[in-house]
């Protein structure tokens, strides 16, 4: 059943996409169901929603939907029958079986370079072609090691901070490769070769160059008394030694390089110099923060002042409005009282009118009866009384009319008085509200002022801390520079290797230094002697013999060697690593290794391993919803940045596993992540042809760097600078500034570039792509250092 469920159901009902809250990947999840309830009812196939939906028995649950984007098809009658039978039989899961991986020969197309790495000192560069890793010595331009590393293609490479370990990621496994130190072994002394003396002779500070007949053909001034010299077998290079330095010369007597001091001491000084650059940048950053905090404080103080000044007018307005309200209420009360009085007077007048009218009517009736003779009273008197009563009634009517007019006048004043009260109440309420708003604004302004006062204090304290760190960095740099200078000890012996690629020097520092015989680039520093080295000689096989004044003699095999030290994971279904390991990254202290992998579209896997033991230190479950493609630790090692196929870049706190930043904005896979040296800026590269620059401290996006025609496959900060190296599918490796300005395009790139890396000192850039050529440049001027094509099969 699994095949037709995968084809027609799981695209919408799986771990990463649970439409309707339903996941159909296991019987347990089917039984758990979704928004409409359980999908299956074991042993009751006909009553199960899953079968009803698949058989289109319910118009509201037709699955798969018509015209669906997943192109899922309706189940056939045979498939529906099989589904019903499975449910009727109890809907039990099939026995779990580990899938046996059957490895096939790798396709020729995988010869492309998908991963590159370079040691922090730029001495070694590595690339992956197919399932092999290739390690090159950059200064000499030689391939020094090539290994079949994994069954599947190698997806990721990384060197440890000290350059002695390399991690390679393959299918469900990671391998750690150790750079074996060169050690001297006790040997028998050799007589120094005499051939060099036939081609030159020393005259104090001058080396006189001779031809095969012993005639002078030139001379060079060493600048100090020459104590040793050597001539390369082809006669195209010679070296002089005297004082604290040696000089490499071309056959025509031009100085190529001055060889002095200890490479490692200089590199330490370089590291301390970069630390100082970061520290100086922190001081600037903190000073800017102080200025920003002071501006914010001044703004809040202005706000407090303005808010304070606004209170008094508001209070005065409230007092005035409250007085106006009281006056309006008094006027309304007076109007009410006047109306009540008028109504009482009107009622009295109405009663008086009624009484007068009744009396007049009665007297008039009596007078009429007397006139008719039906009454025994005086008719004249009655008539006179009736006339008087009519006059009284007329007067009462007039008074009544006056009282009604007065009542009307009083009533007409009621509505305006009421409106005046309402308006006064509204005005008083508005004045109170305005006063409350002003008081609230003042309260908020004071809170902001206090907050900004704290910010200024904290920012000022941070400046002092940054300045102290800068001062310390200056002292450490000065000590490192002094140590580098102190390492420039007198040189007593020199020698060229038989193949002419290496020149060795040694002397009072008890060390042997190897250099490029072509350009004088430093190779290595060999430790093993306890006294000044007085003689050097290469034997025909390439082994170097060194001797000291106390008679100690050591033999050195100078060929670099890398050996497999440890494998993490098993490379099969039982491995703790899921699918391809697309990214590996060492922590700044080199003690931990982060791996990024995951089953595509199913979930991203992020794990942390102990380098010394290979044991799992921490698992970051559900770090991403799709495969992790890129990783990098923050400079302080506290955070781990990751990019994935879910279009997200995230930063995880290593100690807690908490995701502290989510950077959303890419519209395609996030293929690269990189930190600035100060740890405040993060850059991400996407398959959407975009580099995004983020402020880690705030989580805000600072810049979109555009101009790429295809996927940006890698991004790396260059040393302690604000520049980035990017590789992309538009056949370019670029050096760009954070403002998006293109500094340079590195030359001689002819194909889709898959990966790029930069040495810690920012001097060496390596990149590889579809044409399987590893290219190496000097980042300072863009000059080509080396090009390594694949081996011919």
C-alpha positions as a printed Julia matrix, in Angstrom:
793×3 Matrix{Float64}:
   0.0    0.0     0.0
   2.83   2.34    0.74
   3.61   3.15   -2.93
   0.11   4.34   -3.89
  -0.33   6.2    -0.61
   3.0    7.95   -1.21
   2.01   8.87   -4.76
  -1.5   10.1    -4.04
  -1.94  10.91   -0.35
   1.25  11.71    1.55
   2.18  14.87   -0.33
  -0.64  16.64    1.54
  -0.83  14.5     4.67
   2.7   14.1     6.02
   4.96  15.49    8.71
   5.72  18.71    6.86
   2.27  19.2     5.28
  -0.69  18.13    7.42
  -3.73  19.44    5.6
  -6.8   19.13    7.75
  -4.49  18.24   10.62
  -4.11  14.75    9.18
  -0.86  12.78    8.86
  -1.13   9.43    7.05
   2.47   8.27    7.39
   1.82   5.59   10.02
  -1.19   3.58   11.26
  -0.87   5.32   14.62
  -1.16   8.73   12.98
  -4.08   7.54   10.85
  -5.85   6.42   14.02
  -5.07   9.74   15.67
  -6.75  11.42   12.73
  -7.24  15.09   11.97
  -9.9   17.76   12.02
 -12.6   15.33   10.86
 -11.67  12.61   13.33
  -9.88   9.28   13.02
  -8.99   8.33    9.46
  -9.34   4.63   10.06
 -11.43   2.36   12.28
  -9.49  -0.92   12.54
 -11.45  -3.96   11.32
 -14.16  -1.63   10.01
 -12.95  -0.64    6.59
 -16.32   0.46    5.22
 -16.86   2.8     8.18
 -13.4    4.4     7.94
 -13.26   8.01    6.73
 -10.06   7.31    4.8
 -11.75   4.69    2.61
 -14.92   6.74    2.25
 -12.92   9.76    1.12
 -10.75   7.75   -1.28
 -13.84   6.0    -2.73
 -15.66   9.36   -3.09
 -18.57   8.11   -0.96
 -18.85  11.49    0.77
 -19.08  14.61   -1.4
 -17.54  16.66    1.41
 -14.53  14.34    1.69
 -13.42  13.65   -1.88
  -9.76  12.67   -1.84
  -7.57  13.42   -3.63
  -9.21  16.73   -4.54
  -9.93  17.41   -8.18
  -7.26  19.45  -10.02
  -4.86  19.16   -7.08
  -1.36  20.66   -7.4
   0.32  17.42   -6.32
  -1.05  15.65   -9.4
  -2.4   12.9    -7.15
  -4.73  10.45   -8.88
  -7.88   8.71   -7.71
  -7.21   5.25   -6.31
  -8.09   2.35   -8.57
 -10.65  -0.24   -7.54
  -7.81  -2.68   -6.82
  -6.09  -0.13   -4.58
  -9.34   0.68   -2.79
  -9.91  -3.01   -2.24
  -6.43  -3.44   -0.84
  -6.95  -0.45    1.49
 -10.25  -1.87    2.77
  -8.72  -5.32    3.26
  -5.81  -3.81    5.23
  -8.18  -1.89    7.53
 -10.47  -4.93    7.94
  -7.44  -6.99    8.97
  -6.64  -4.51   11.77
  -4.63  -1.78   10.0
  -1.34  -3.0    11.38
   2.05  -1.62   10.43
   4.43  -3.75    8.38
   7.49  -5.1    10.18
  10.23  -2.46   10.16
  13.13  -3.37    7.91
  16.33  -1.43    7.5
  16.85  -0.46    3.92
  20.01  -1.94    2.53
  21.98   0.64    0.61
  23.39  -0.77   -2.59
  26.1    1.56   -3.83
  26.45   2.1    -7.55
  29.32   3.67   -9.48
  29.26   7.45   -9.27
  28.18   9.37  -12.33
  30.81  11.34  -14.2
  28.76  14.5   -13.62
  29.59  14.28   -9.93
  33.2   15.18  -10.72
  32.06  18.75  -10.13
  33.4   20.33   -6.94
  30.51  20.67   -4.49
  32.6   21.47   -1.4
  35.83  23.35   -0.68
  37.74  24.36    2.44
  40.95  26.15    3.34
  43.01  26.06    6.54
  43.0   29.23    8.65
  46.61  29.97    7.66
  45.94  29.39    3.96
  48.54  26.6     3.76
  46.19  23.82    2.67
  43.1   23.83    0.49
  40.76  20.9     0.03
  38.02  20.08   -2.43
  35.65  17.2    -3.04
  35.18  15.49   -6.37
  32.8   12.55   -6.52
  33.47  10.51   -3.36
  37.08  11.62   -3.06
  38.78  14.45   -1.21
  41.85  16.22   -2.57
  44.2   18.19   -0.32
  46.6   20.69   -1.87
  49.53  22.59   -0.4
  48.83  26.11   -1.58
  52.28  27.76   -1.31
  53.99  24.95   -3.23
  51.08  24.31   -5.6
  51.21  20.56   -5.01
  48.62  17.85   -4.45
  49.65  16.3    -1.15
  46.85  13.81   -0.54
  43.91  12.21   -2.28
  41.55   9.81   -0.54
  38.39   7.87   -1.3
  36.47   9.33    1.6
  32.88   8.08    1.29
  30.67   5.75   -0.73
  28.54   8.65   -1.93
  29.58  12.1    -3.11
  31.27  14.32   -0.56
  28.86  17.12    0.29
  30.77  19.2     2.83
  34.27  20.0     4.07
  35.67  22.05    6.95
  39.04  22.54    8.64
  39.41  22.97   12.39
  40.54  26.38   13.72
  44.12  25.13   14.19
  44.15  23.51   10.74
  45.11  20.07   12.04
  41.74  18.37   11.43
  39.47  18.22    8.42
  35.88  17.02    8.5
  34.19  15.58    5.41
  30.47  14.91    5.19
  28.92  12.14    3.12
  25.81   9.98    3.23
  24.9    9.36    6.88
  28.49   9.81    8.04
  31.24  12.28    8.79
  34.95  11.52    8.75
  37.72  13.37   10.57
  41.15  13.51    8.94
  44.24  14.4    10.96
  47.22  16.32    9.55
  50.12  14.34   10.91
  52.9   16.5    12.4
  56.33  16.21   10.81
  58.75  14.8    13.35
  62.46  14.2    13.15
  63.93  10.76   13.64
  67.5   10.09   14.83
  69.87   9.68   11.89
  73.53   9.38   10.98
  75.41  12.6    10.11
  76.11  13.41    6.47
  78.92  15.37    4.92
  77.73  18.63    3.43
  77.61  18.51   -0.38
  80.43  20.37   -2.09
  78.72  21.13   -5.4
  77.54  24.55   -4.28
  81.08  25.79   -3.68
  81.9   25.32   -7.37
  79.19  27.79   -8.42
  79.83  30.56   -5.91
  82.19  31.79   -3.22
  81.74  34.02   -0.22
  83.49  37.35    0.14
  82.3   38.79    3.45
  78.79  40.13    2.83
  79.01  39.36   -0.87
  78.34  36.12   -2.68
  80.35  35.92   -5.91
  78.59  33.91   -8.64
  80.75  31.64  -10.79
  80.24  29.73  -13.97
  81.28  26.13  -14.59
  84.84  27.31  -15.37
  85.05  29.14  -12.05
  84.86  32.62  -13.59
  82.83  35.34  -11.94
  79.56  36.04  -13.67
  77.94  38.2   -11.02
  77.6   38.97   -7.34
  74.94  39.83   -4.75
  75.15  41.81   -1.55
  73.54  39.93    1.33
  73.71  42.87    3.71
  75.44  40.96    6.5
  78.3   38.53    6.78
  77.38  35.4     4.88
  77.72  32.23    6.95
  76.0   29.8     4.54
  74.69  29.61    1.04
  73.24  27.06   -1.38
  72.6   26.86   -5.1
  69.64  25.0    -6.55
  70.49  22.11   -8.83
  69.22  23.91  -11.93
  71.2   27.03  -11.03
  68.08  29.23  -11.26
  67.88  29.94   -7.55
  70.39  30.45   -4.79
  70.08  31.4    -1.15
  72.41  33.27    1.21
  72.31  33.28    5.0
  73.86  35.59    7.51
  72.62  37.55   10.5
  68.95  36.98   11.35
  67.84  36.41    7.79
  68.37  34.59    4.55
  67.76  35.85    1.04
  66.45  34.0    -2.0
  67.9   35.12   -5.32
  67.22  34.44   -8.98
  69.99  33.37  -11.35
  70.39  36.93  -12.61
  71.1   38.2    -9.07
  67.69  39.73   -8.34
  66.36  39.31   -4.81
  63.13  37.31   -4.76
  62.39  37.18   -1.05
  63.85  37.68    2.39
  63.48  34.66    4.65
  63.37  35.51    8.31
  61.61  34.7    11.56
  58.97  32.13   12.44
  55.85  31.74   10.3
  53.76  30.69   13.27
  54.9   33.65   15.35
  53.96  35.99   12.5
  50.58  34.32   12.13
  49.92  34.71   15.84
  50.76  38.39   15.48
  48.38  38.52   12.51
  45.61  36.93   14.58
  46.23  39.44   17.37
  46.11  42.23   14.82
  42.7   41.03   13.63
  41.6   40.83   17.27
  42.68  44.44   17.64
  40.72  45.41   14.53
  37.63  43.82   16.04
  38.3   45.48   19.41
  38.76  48.87   17.73
  35.54  48.32   15.82
  33.79  47.49   19.09
  34.98  50.77   20.59
  33.59  52.66   17.6
  30.35  50.69   17.81
  30.03  51.36   21.55
  30.81  55.05   21.13
  28.15  55.27   18.45
  25.77  53.52   20.83
  26.55  56.12   23.51
  25.85  58.95   21.1
  22.61  57.3    20.04
  21.66  56.77   23.69
  22.46  60.4    24.51
  20.34  61.6    21.6
  17.52  59.38   22.76
  17.95  60.72   26.32
  17.89  64.32   25.09
  14.78  63.58   23.08
  13.12  62.02   26.12
  14.15  64.97   28.29
  12.67  67.35   25.72
   9.56  65.23   25.79
   9.38  65.45   29.6
   9.82  69.22   29.45
   7.17  69.61   26.79
   4.81  67.29   28.66
   5.37  69.15   31.93
   4.68  72.48   30.28
   1.47  71.12   28.83
   0.03  70.16   32.24
  -0.66  73.71   33.64
  -2.73  74.89   30.64
  -4.68  71.66   30.77
  -5.39  72.13   34.49
  -6.46  75.75   33.88
  -8.72  74.6    31.1
 -10.25  71.96   33.37
 -10.95  74.62   36.04
 -12.52  76.95   33.5
 -14.61  74.18   31.98
 -15.75  72.97   35.4
 -16.8   76.59   36.32
 -18.63  76.89   33.03
 -20.37  73.6    33.78
 -21.37  74.81   37.25
 -22.74  78.06   35.78
 -24.64  76.12   33.15
 -26.11  73.83   35.77
 -27.11  76.87   37.88
 -28.73  78.48   34.87
 -30.5   75.23   34.09
 -31.73  74.95   37.64
 -32.98  78.56   37.5
 -34.75  77.83   34.23
 -36.29  74.72   35.72
 -37.43  76.7    38.76
 -38.84  79.47   36.59
 -40.76  76.92   34.56
 -42.07  75.26   37.69
 -43.2   78.65   39.08
 -44.8   79.59   35.76
 -46.63  76.29   35.63
 -47.88  76.78   39.2
 -49.02  80.34   38.41
 -50.68  79.06   35.26
 -52.56  76.42   37.18
 -53.68  79.05   39.7
 -54.82  81.34   36.88
 -56.63  78.44   35.19
 -58.46  77.67   38.46
 -59.34  81.3    38.97
 -60.63  81.51   35.4
 -62.7   78.41   35.84
 -64.21  79.7    39.09
 -64.94  83.1    37.58
 -66.48  81.56   34.48
 -68.63  79.26   36.57
 -69.84  82.1    38.79
 -70.6   84.25   35.81
 -72.54  81.43   34.2
 -74.49  80.77   37.37
 -75.41  84.44   37.85
 -76.35  84.74   34.22
 -78.66  81.75   34.53
 -80.26  83.15   37.69
 -80.73  86.5    36.03
 -82.42  84.82   33.07
 -84.75  82.93   35.35
 -85.66  86.17   37.2
 -86.44  87.92   33.97
 -88.74  85.08   32.97
 -90.46  85.4    36.3
 -89.58  82.02   37.41
 -87.48  83.28   40.35
 -88.36  85.43   43.31
 -85.13  87.43   43.39
 -84.32  90.9    42.18
 -83.6   90.53   38.49
 -81.75  93.8    38.22
 -79.38  92.94   40.99
 -78.72  89.55   39.44
 -78.02  91.14   36.13
 -75.6   93.55   37.71
 -73.84  90.73   39.58
 -73.69  88.65   36.44
 -72.12  91.53   34.53
 -69.56  91.96   37.29
 -68.83  88.22   37.26
 -68.29  88.35   33.5
 -65.79  91.14   33.98
 -63.99  89.08   36.65
 -63.93  86.11   34.27
 -62.49  88.31   31.54
 -59.79  89.53   33.88
 -59.09  85.91   34.93
 -58.76  84.91   31.25
 -56.35  87.74   30.62
 -54.3   86.71   33.64
 -54.41  83.11   32.5
 -53.15  84.08   29.05
 -50.36  86.1    30.63
 -49.4   83.16   32.83
 -49.4   80.79   29.85
 -47.15  83.17   27.91
 -44.83  83.31   30.9
 -44.8   79.49   31.11
 -44.02  79.27   27.42
 -41.17  81.72   27.82
 -39.83  79.65   30.75
 -40.24  76.38   28.8
 -38.41  77.83   25.8
 -35.41  78.47   28.03
 -35.24  74.86   29.26
 -33.84  73.24   26.08
 -31.07  75.81   25.5
 -30.15  75.59   29.16
 -30.01  71.8    28.88
 -27.87  71.99   25.76
 -25.57  74.4    27.54
 -25.22  71.91   30.39
 -24.56  69.04   27.94
 -22.02  71.09   26.04
 -20.39  72.2    29.28
 -20.26  68.58   30.5
 -18.68  67.45   27.21
 -16.19  70.32   27.35
 -15.34  69.53   30.96
 -14.98  65.82   30.1
 -12.74  66.64   27.15
 -10.68  68.92   29.3
 -10.31  66.17   31.91
  -9.36  63.69   29.17
  -6.83  66.11   27.73
  -5.4   66.63   31.2
  -5.22  62.84   31.75
  -3.56  62.38   28.36
  -1.05  65.07   29.25
  -0.4   63.45   32.64
  -0.04  60.02   30.98
   2.32  61.46   28.38
   4.38  63.01   31.18
   4.46  59.69   33.03
   5.52  57.81   29.88
   8.09  60.48   29.09
   9.58  60.14   32.56
   9.71  56.34   32.2
  11.42  56.73   28.83
  13.8   59.29   30.33
  14.73  56.88   33.13
  15.15  54.07   30.62
  17.39  56.2    28.43
  19.39  57.34   31.45
  20.05  53.66   32.18
  20.91  53.11   28.5
  23.43  55.96   28.58
  24.96  54.56   31.76
  25.13  51.04   30.32
  26.43  52.27   26.98
  29.09  54.36   28.7
  30.11  51.36   30.79
  30.25  49.27   27.6
  32.57  51.86   26.07
  34.9   51.57   29.04
  34.83  47.78   28.74
  35.47  47.99   24.98
  38.31  50.44   25.5
  39.83  48.15   28.14
  39.53  45.22   25.74
  41.1   47.3    23.0
  43.96  48.29   25.28
  44.45  44.67   26.23
  44.35  43.68   22.53
  46.99  46.33   21.82
  49.19  44.93   24.58
  48.69  41.36   23.37
  49.47  42.43   19.8
  52.58  44.27   20.93
  53.72  41.16   22.82
  53.0   38.99   19.75
  54.9   41.37   17.5
  57.82  41.39   19.93
  57.72  37.6    19.99
  57.71  37.52   16.2
  60.69  39.87   16.15
  62.46  37.84   18.84
  61.93  34.75   16.68
  64.26  36.25   14.08
  67.38  34.4    15.2
  70.7   34.01   13.37
  70.55  31.52   10.49
  73.44  29.05   10.29
  72.49  26.61    7.53
  70.56  26.47    4.25
  69.75  23.77    1.68
  67.63  23.16   -1.43
  65.52  20.02   -1.86
  66.48  17.71   -4.74
  63.27  18.51   -6.64
  64.03  22.22   -6.34
  60.67  23.12   -4.74
  61.84  23.71   -1.18
  64.57  25.64    0.55
  65.32  24.93    4.21
  66.91  27.29    6.75
  67.95  26.69   10.36
  69.97  28.32   13.11
  70.02  29.56   16.67
  66.27  29.21   17.29
  66.68  25.37   17.32
  64.08  25.18   14.52
  64.06  24.27   10.85
  62.09  26.49    8.5
  60.98  25.44    5.03
  60.12  27.87    2.26
  59.1   27.91   -1.37
  62.21  27.84   -3.56
  60.26  29.73   -6.22
  58.9   32.73   -4.36
  60.02  32.39   -0.74
  56.56  31.7     0.68
  56.76  30.12    4.13
  55.96  26.4     4.27
  56.48  24.93    7.73
  58.41  25.12   11.0
  59.91  21.9    12.35
  60.58  21.34   16.03
  62.85  18.66   17.41
  66.29  20.01   18.27
  67.4   21.33   21.65
  70.35  23.32   20.33
  71.28  25.57   17.45
  71.1   23.83   14.09
  74.43  24.2    12.3
  74.01  22.14    9.15
  71.31  21.0     6.73
  71.41  18.6     3.8
  68.89  16.81    1.62
  69.44  13.23    0.6
  68.49  12.08   -2.92
  65.17  10.62   -1.76
  64.08  14.05   -0.52
  64.63  13.46    3.2
  66.15  16.39    5.09
  69.04  15.78    7.48
  69.74  18.34   10.22
  72.57  18.46   12.75
  73.35  20.6    15.79
  76.58  21.65   17.43
  76.03  19.1    20.2
  76.08  16.28   17.65
  72.33  15.56   17.43
  71.26  14.49   13.94
  67.64  14.14   12.8
  66.04  13.03    9.55
  62.81  14.65    8.36
  60.25  13.45    5.82
  58.75  16.72    4.62
  55.83  15.21    2.71
  52.53  16.32    4.35
  50.34  13.42    5.43
  46.66  13.27    6.36
  45.18  10.2     8.05
  41.65   9.13    8.91
  41.24   9.58   12.66
  37.56   8.96   13.31
  34.22   8.25   11.66
  30.97   9.62   13.03
  27.93   7.69   11.85
  27.74   4.39   10.05
  26.75   5.34    6.53
  23.71   3.06    6.63
  20.12   3.1     7.88
  21.21   2.65   11.48
  23.35   5.78   11.47
  22.6    8.61   13.92
  22.94  10.94   10.93
  20.03  11.32    8.54
  20.59  11.33    4.79
  23.4   13.45    3.32
  25.49  15.6     5.63
  25.32  18.84    3.68
  27.22  21.03    6.15
  29.93  20.65    8.79
  31.43  23.34   11.02
  33.97  23.34   13.85
  33.39  25.44   16.97
  35.93  28.28   17.46
  37.79  26.26   20.1
  37.86  23.21   17.82
  36.32  20.96   20.48
  32.93  20.47   18.87
  31.68  19.74   15.38
  28.24  20.72   14.11
  26.58  18.7    11.35
  23.63  19.7     9.2
  21.57  17.17    7.28
  18.0   15.93    7.04
  15.66  14.05    4.78
  14.57  16.42    2.0
  11.08  17.9     2.54
  10.76  15.92    5.76
  12.86  17.84    8.24
  16.22  19.41    9.01
  18.72  17.77   11.35
  21.22  19.75   13.39
  23.6   17.93   15.74
  26.65  18.72   17.83
  29.49  16.23   18.33
  32.51  16.0    20.6
  35.55  16.03   18.33
  37.82  14.13   20.72
  35.45  11.2    21.26
  33.01  11.38   18.37
  30.12  11.26   20.84
  26.88  13.17   20.35
  26.82  16.26   22.59
  23.49  17.79   21.66
  20.67  17.25   19.21
  18.62  20.23   18.04
  15.34  18.58   16.99
  13.22  20.21   14.33
  15.82  22.89   13.74
  14.39  23.29   10.25
  11.47  21.82    8.34
  13.72  20.79    5.45
  17.32  19.67    4.95
  20.03  21.85    6.52
  22.44  23.13    3.86
  24.84  25.53    5.63
  26.33  26.1     9.09
  28.68  28.44   10.89
  29.47  29.14   14.55
  29.51  32.7    15.83
  33.03  34.0    16.64
  32.46  33.52   20.38
  31.07  30.01   19.86
  27.82  30.79   21.69
  25.57  30.61   18.66
  25.19  28.44   15.59
  23.76  29.88   12.38
  22.08  27.52    9.94
  20.46  27.8     6.53
  18.14  25.23    5.02
  15.95  24.2     2.13
  12.95  25.58    4.04
  14.09  29.08    2.93
  14.92  30.01    6.51
  18.1   31.05    8.28
  18.12  30.52   12.02
  20.46  31.17   14.92
  20.46  28.64   17.75
  21.97  29.2    21.17
  24.42  26.32   21.56
  24.14  25.97   25.35
  20.34  25.76   25.47
  19.26  24.74   21.98
  16.92  27.74   21.89
  16.35  29.4    18.53
  17.13  33.06   19.24
  16.74  34.46   15.74
  14.64  33.55   12.71
  15.67  35.3     9.53
  12.93  35.06    6.93
  13.1   36.65    3.51
  14.73  34.27    1.05
  12.35  32.8    -1.5
  14.47  29.7    -2.14
  17.01  27.46   -0.36
  19.45  29.21    1.98
  22.78  27.86    0.7
  25.24  29.82    2.83
  25.56  31.59    6.2
  28.49  33.58    7.59
  29.28  35.75   10.63
  31.22  38.98   10.76
  34.3   38.94   12.99
  32.54  41.01   15.65
  29.55  38.65   15.72
  27.01  41.43   15.15
  26.28  40.85   11.48
  25.11  37.75    9.65
  25.02  37.3     5.88
  23.02  34.63    4.07
  23.16  33.41    0.47
  20.17  32.02   -1.34
  19.23  30.04   -4.4
  16.97  33.01   -5.11
  20.04  34.88   -6.39
  20.25  37.1    -3.34
  22.63  37.84   -0.48
  20.93  39.25    2.59
  22.73  41.06    5.38
  21.17  40.91    8.87
  21.73  42.73   12.16
  22.02  39.88   14.64
  21.59  42.13   17.7
  18.2   43.43   16.53
  17.12  40.75   14.06
  16.54  43.38   11.36
  17.52  43.05    7.72
  20.16  45.63    6.87
  20.67  45.1     3.15
  19.8   43.04    0.09
  22.8   42.51   -2.19
  21.5   41.89   -5.68
  23.01  41.59   -9.14
  23.32  37.8    -9.32
  21.87  36.08  -12.36
  21.66  32.65  -10.72
  21.92  30.93   -7.36
  24.36  32.33   -4.79
  25.94  29.1    -3.58
  28.28  30.38   -0.85
  29.05  33.49    1.17
  31.99  34.16    3.51
  33.21  37.18    5.43
  36.81  38.1     4.61
  38.88  38.16    7.81
  38.04  41.1    10.08
  36.86  43.24    7.15
  33.35  44.21    6.11
  33.73  42.45    2.75
  32.18  39.22    1.55
  33.28  36.56   -0.91
  30.44  34.94   -2.82
  30.24  32.17   -5.39
  27.32  31.84   -7.74
  25.86  29.98  -10.66
  26.47  32.86  -13.05
  30.12  31.76  -13.37
  31.47  34.31  -10.92
  33.31  34.53   -7.63
  32.96  38.04   -6.28
  34.35  40.24   -3.53
  31.53  42.55   -2.4
  31.14  45.14    0.34
  28.25  45.07    2.8
  26.69  48.04    1.04
  26.39  45.86   -2.07
  29.23  47.47   -4.0
  31.22  45.0    -6.08
  34.9   45.3    -5.14
  36.16  42.82   -7.72
  35.36  39.7    -9.7
  38.04  37.04   -9.4
  39.46  36.05  -12.79
  39.37  32.91  -14.91
  36.07  31.43  -13.75
  34.35  29.58  -16.57
  31.46  27.61  -15.12
  28.75  27.36  -12.47
  30.48  27.8    -9.09
  29.23  25.54   -6.31
  31.33  26.52   -3.29
  33.82  29.03   -1.89
  35.86  29.48    1.27
  38.19  32.1     2.76
  41.14  31.59    5.1
  40.81  33.04    8.61
  43.37  35.73    7.84
  41.26  36.76    4.85
  44.18  36.48    2.44
  43.28  33.3     0.55
  40.1   32.59   -1.41
  39.3   29.14   -2.79
  36.39  28.13   -4.99
  35.2   25.23   -7.09
  32.34  24.35   -9.38
  31.02  22.34  -12.26
  34.25  22.32  -14.26
  35.96  20.45  -11.39
  38.82  22.96  -11.2
  39.88  24.25   -7.79
  40.87  27.9    -8.06
  42.8   29.87   -5.45
  43.29  33.63   -5.35
  44.87  36.3    -3.22
  41.92  38.26   -1.85
  43.95  41.47   -1.5
  44.6   42.04   -5.2
  42.65  39.21   -6.83
  45.82  37.61   -8.15
  45.73  33.9    -8.95
  47.73  31.79   -6.51
  47.03  28.36   -7.94
  44.75  26.34  -10.18
  44.22  22.62   -9.61
  42.51  20.64  -12.33
  41.2   17.11  -11.68
  43.46  14.14  -12.19
  43.25  12.58  -15.61
  41.67   9.13  -15.55
